[in-house]
Amino acid sequence: MAKENGESSNGSWKKIVDDVKKIFDFKEVLGTGAFSEVVMAREKATGKMVAIKCIPKKALKGKETSIENEIAVLRKIKHENIVALEDIYESSNHLYLIMQLVSGGELFDRIVEKGFYTEMDASRLIRQVLDAVNYLHSMGIVHRDLKPENLLYFSPHDDSKIMISDFGLSKMEGTGGVMATACGTPGYVAPEVLAQKPYSKAVDCWSIGVIAYILLCGYPPFYDENDSKLFEQILKADYEFDAPYWDDISDSAKDFISCLMEKDPEKRFTCDQALEHPWIAGDTALCKNIHESVSRQMRKNFAKSKWRQAFNATAVIRHMRRLQLGTSFGSSIQSSNSVPSPQGRAPAKSQSVDCAPLSLKDCE
């Protein structure tokens, strides 16, 4: 049995256990990273399904600060659009983070599967992200690695909420001085990060702008096979609203993106300001179906996301059905394996760089 350990010598709260499998019945592996594995499991006492992030202690040597940072961030957070940390267990060889299980799959995969998709849909998605990130910022937390792969649907239902996951790169303001570490994912990082200047919460707002851009056209605002050229584009904030892809998108949407993808972080919109923009708070988001154009571009640019996603939604749904915990999860299994992988522009880069190495994705 586990025993609560209270506050350990390094300040983290854990439950010491000799064998975590006495408490949880491990099912399928949902994802793997360079230093961790995420497994779906059932708590034996309650039958509750969870996701467990399993981290070998030998992988923590010299990196204890990184995982303690992630735990410190996760333990503070309680928000309906953020994947929750429910418990922490420690054995002689492993650290186990018991996470809320989400089963709806990745943001872009769901959009591609839809038959109807509008600016209004994109606006509602971004509003949820802004609400969650605004909450983080109000607590002095900067995510630092917001990207589509870290946005997951809570369930396969059409009206499912969106969830922010993966806090391996997050930082609490005031814990270690001014943030200046170059980290994040190349296509989504703000200019000041690449310039190795001190930065703040504004980096998250830039990333939300990039995500909003992709949601409305299906391709990234910055792309080049050569990283140095890609960084040069970002440093200059050199992006366009290209024809014909943006011809049917409202001026209000373009203005919203421009306010977030502002090169100068002092002039860039905060989450509060973005939430008050007419495209989010008003009625300027159009209801015209843009699914065909957006999904075609997403297939070309993000088709490989299925093989690198943090959570395998198909595995979750299959187990839920087997356990008869969700009979309405039906259509997602077939559809989650049905997206073609056409030839086209190479997928946008999605790996995190120079970062805390314990996020669910491999870090370079």
C-alpha positions in Angstrom: 0.0 0.0 0.0 1.0 3.6 -0.5 1.7 5.9 2.3 1.5 9.6 2.1 4.9 11.2 2.5 3.8 14.7 3.0 6.5 17.3 2.2 9.7 15.6 1.2 13.2 17.0 1.7 13.1 18.7 -1.7 9.6 20.2 -1.1 7.5 18.0 -3.2 4.4 16.0 -2.1 4.5 12.3 -2.9 3.1 8.9 -1.9 5.7 6.3 -1.4 4.8 2.9 -2.8 6.8 -0.4 -3.3 4.9 -1.4 -6.4 2.5 1.0 -8.1 0.8 -1.9 -10.0 -0.7 -3.0 -6.7 -2.8 0.2 -6.9 -3.2 0.6 -10.7 -3.9 -1.9 -13.4 -1.7 -0.8 -16.4 -3.3 -1.0 -19.8 -1.7 0.4 -23.0 1.1 2.8 -23.6 -0.3 6.1 -24.8 2.9 7.8 -25.7 6.7 7.8 -25.1 9.3 10.5 -24.8 13.0 10.6 -24.4 12.8 10.3 -20.6 9.3 9.1 -19.9 6.4 6.9 -20.9 2.6 7.6 -20.6 0.4 4.6 -19.8 -3.3 4.3 -19.5 -4.3 2.6 -16.3 -7.3 1.8 -14.1 -7.3 2.5 -10.4 -8.1 -0.8 -8.8 -10.0 0.6 -5.8 -12.3 2.9 -7.8 -12.2 1.6 -11.4 -11.3 5.1 -12.5 -9.2 5.4 -15.7 -6.2 7.7 -15.6 -3.0 8.4 -17.6 0.2 7.7 -15.7 3.5 9.4 -16.7 6.2 7.0 -15.6 9.7 8.5 -15.2 12.7 6.3 -14.3 14.7 7.9 -11.5 17.9 7.2 -13.4 16.7 9.6 -16.1 16.3 12.2 -13.4 19.9 12.4 -12.4 21.1 16.0 -12.8 17.6 16.9 -14.0 15.7 16.8 -10.7 14.9 20.5 -10.9 13.1 20.0 -14.2 10.7 17.5 -12.9 10.2 19.3 -9.6 9.3 22.4 -11.7 6.7 20.5 -13.7 5.2 19.0 -10.5 5.2 22.4 -8.8 3.4 24.0 -11.8 0.9 21.1 -12.2 0.0 21.0 -8.5 -1.1 24.6 -8.5 -3.4 24.3 -11.5 -7.1 23.7 -11.4 -8.9 24.8 -14.6 -11.5 23.1 -16.7 -9.4 23.5 -19.9 -6.1 22.2 -18.4 -5.2 18.5 -17.9 -5.0 18.0 -14.1 -2.4 16.3 -12.0 -4.3 14.1 -9.6 -1.6 12.3 -7.6 2.1 11.6 -7.3 3.6 8.3 -6.4 7.3 7.4 -5.9 8.9 3.9 -5.8 12.5 3.0 -5.4 13.1 3.2 -9.2 10.3 5.5 -10.6 8.3 8.6 -10.2 4.7 8.4 -11.3 2.5 11.4 -12.2 -1.2 10.4 -12.1 -2.9 12.6 -14.7 -6.4 13.2 -15.8 -7.2 11.0 -18.8 -8.3 12.7 -22.0 -9.7 10.7 -24.9 -10.7 13.1 -27.7 -7.5 13.2 -29.7 -5.5 16.1 -31.1 -6.9 19.4 -32.3 -6.0 19.2 -36.0 -7.1 15.6 -36.3 -10.5 16.5 -35.1 -10.8 19.5 -37.5 -9.8 17.3 -40.5 -12.5 14.8 -39.5 -15.3 17.4 -39.4 -17.5 18.0 -42.4 -18.2 21.6 -41.4 -15.9 24.1 -39.9 -16.0 27.9 -39.7 -14.2 31.0 -38.3 -16.8 30.8 -35.4 -15.6 27.3 -34.5 -11.9 28.6 -34.6 -12.9 31.6 -32.4 -14.5 29.3 -29.8 -11.5 27.1 -29.7 -9.1 30.0 -29.2 -11.4 31.5 -26.6 -10.9 28.4 -24.5 -7.2 28.5 -24.9 -7.1 32.2 -24.0 -9.2 31.5 -20.9 -6.8 28.8 -19.7 -3.6 30.7 -20.5 -5.0 33.8 -18.9 -5.6 31.7 -15.8 -2.0 30.5 -15.9 -0.7 34.0 -16.3 -2.8 35.2 -13.4 -0.9 32.7 -11.3 2.5 33.8 -12.5 2.9 30.7 -14.8 4.2 30.9 -18.3 3.6 27.7 -20.4 6.4 28.4 -23.0 5.5 25.5 -25.3 1.9 26.2 -26.6 1.4 24.3 -29.9 -1.4 22.3 -31.5 0.0 18.9 -30.3 -0.4 20.1 -26.7 -4.1 20.9 -27.3 -6.3 17.8 -26.8 -10.0 17.2 -26.8 -11.4 16.0 -23.5 -13.7 13.4 -25.1 -14.7 12.3 -28.6 -18.1 14.1 -28.4 -18.7 16.9 -30.8 -19.2 19.5 -28.1 -16.1 18.4 -26.2 -14.0 21.1 -24.5 -10.3 21.6 -25.4 -7.5 20.8 -22.9 -4.0 22.2 -22.6 -1.5 19.5 -21.7 2.3 19.0 -21.2 3.8 21.4 -18.7 7.4 20.1 -19.0 8.6 23.6 -20.2 6.5 25.8 -17.9 8.1 28.2 -15.5 6.8 30.1 -12.5 7.7 33.8 -12.7 9.9 34.7 -9.8 11.6 31.3 -9.6 15.1 31.8 -10.9 15.2 35.3 -12.2 14.3 36.7 -15.6 13.4 34.1 -18.2 15.9 34.0 -21.1 16.3 30.3 -21.9 15.7 29.6 -25.6 13.1 26.9 -25.4 9.8 25.9 -27.1 9.0 24.6 -30.6 10.6 26.4 -33.6 7.5 27.3 -35.6 5.7 28.6 -32.5 8.3 30.5 -30.5 8.2 34.3 -30.2 10.9 36.5 -31.7 12.3 37.6 -28.3 12.9 33.9 -27.4 15.0 33.4 -30.5 16.8 36.7 -30.0 17.7 35.3 -26.5 16.3 38.4 -24.9 14.6 38.3 -21.5 10.9 37.4 -22.0 7.7 37.1 -20.2 4.0 35.9 -20.5 3.9 37.6 -23.9 5.6 34.5 -25.5 2.4 32.5 -24.8 0.3 35.1 -26.6 2.5 35.0 -29.7 2.1 31.2 -29.7 -1.7 31.5 -29.5 -1.6 33.9 -32.5 0.3 31.3 -34.5 -2.2 28.6 -33.6 -5.1 30.9 -34.6 -3.4 31.5 -37.9 -3.1 27.8 -38.6 -6.7 27.2 -37.5 -7.9 29.6 -40.3 -5.8 28.4 -43.2 -4.3 25.0 -42.3 -0.6 25.9 -42.7 2.0 27.6 -40.5 2.8 31.3 -40.8 6.5 30.5 -40.8 8.1 27.6 -42.6 11.5 26.7 -44.0 13.5 23.5 -44.2 16.5 25.5 -43.0 16.2 26.4 -39.4 18.3 29.5 -39.7 16.0 30.8 -42.4 12.9 29.9 -40.3 14.3 31.8 -37.3 15.0 34.7 -39.6 11.4 34.9 -40.6 10.2 34.7 -37.0 12.7 37.3 -35.8 11.3 39.7 -38.4 7.7 38.6 -37.8 7.7 38.1 -41.6 4.3 36.5 -42.4 1.5 37.1 -44.9 -2.2 36.5 -45.2 -1.7 34.7 -48.6 -4.3 34.6 -51.4 -6.4 32.6 -52.1 -6.3 30.9 -48.7 -7.2 34.1 -46.7 -9.6 35.7 -49.2 -12.6 34.4 -47.4 -11.3 35.1 -43.9 -12.7 38.2 -42.1 -10.6 41.4 -41.6 -11.4 41.0 -37.9 -9.7 37.6 -37.8 -6.6 39.0 -39.5 -6.5 41.9 -37.1 -6.9 39.6 -34.1 -3.9 37.5 -35.3 -1.8 40.6 -36.0 -2.4 41.9 -32.5 -1.0 38.6 -31.1 1.7 38.1 -33.6 3.2 41.5 -32.9 7.0 41.5 -33.0 7.3 43.9 -30.0 6.2 42.1 -26.9 5.4 45.4 -25.2 2.8 46.2 -28.0 1.5 42.6 -28.2 -2.0 41.9 -26.9 -2.2 40.2 -23.5 -4.7 37.4 -22.9 -7.1 39.9 -21.3 -6.9 42.2 -24.4 -7.3 39.3 -26.8 -10.4 38.0 -24.9 -12.0 41.5 -25.5 -11.3 41.5 -29.2 -14.4 41.5 -31.4 -13.4 38.3 -33.1 -13.5 36.5 -29.7 -16.0 38.6 -27.6 -18.1 40.0 -30.5 -19.9 38.7 -33.5 -17.3 39.3 -36.2 -16.2 35.7 -36.7 -17.8 34.5 -39.9 -20.0 31.4 -40.2 -18.9 30.4 -43.7 -17.8 26.8 -44.1 -14.0 26.8 -44.7 -13.5 23.1 -44.0 -12.4 22.0 -47.4 -9.6 24.5 -47.8 -8.4 24.3 -44.2 -8.5 20.5 -43.9 -6.7 20.0 -47.2 -3.8 22.2 -46.0 -3.8 20.5 -42.6 -3.4 17.1 -44.3 -0.5 18.3 -46.2 1.3 20.1 -43.4 0.4 18.1 -40.3 -0.4 14.6 -41.5 2.4 13.1 -39.5 1.0 14.4 -36.2 -0.8 11.1 -35.7 2.4 9.2 -35.2 3.9 11.7 -32.7 0.9 12.7 -30.6 1.2 12.5 -26.8 -2.0 10.6 -26.2 -3.2 7.7 -28.4 -6.9 8.4 -28.5 -7.7 5.2 -30.4 -6.1 3.1 -27.6 -8.1 5.1 -25.0 -11.4 4.6 -26.9 -10.8 0.9 -27.5 -10.3 0.3 -23.7 -13.3 2.4 -22.8 -15.4 0.3 -25.1 -14.0 -2.9 -23.7 -14.7 -1.8 -20.2 -18.1 -0.5 -21.4 -17.4 2.9 -19.9 -18.5 4.8 -23.0 -20.8 3.4 -25.6 -21.0 6.7 -27.5 -17.3 6.7 -28.3 -18.0 4.7 -31.5 -17.1 6.6 -34.6 -13.8 8.0 -33.4 -11.9 4.7 -33.7 -12.6 4.4 -37.4 -12.2 8.0 -38.2 -8.9 8.4 -36.2 -7.3 6.0 -38.6 -8.8 7.3 -41.8 -6.9 10.5 -42.5 -4.9 10.1 -45.7 -1.3 11.3 -46.0 -1.0 13.0 -49.3 2.2 14.3 -50.8 2.8 17.9 -50.2 4.7 20.5 -48.2 6.8 18.8 -45.5 5.2 18.8 -42.0 5.9 21.8 -39.9 8.6 21.1 -37.3 7.1 20.2 -34.0 9.9 19.2 -31.6 10.8 21.3 -28.6 14.4 22.6 -28.3 16.7 23.5 -25.4 14.1 22.7 -22.9 13.4 20.7 -19.7 13.8 17.1 -21.1 10.8 15.6 -19.3 7.9 16.7 -21.4 5.9 14.0 -23.2 7.5 14.8 -26.5 11.2 14.1 -27.2 13.3 17.2 -26.9 16.3 18.1 -29.0 
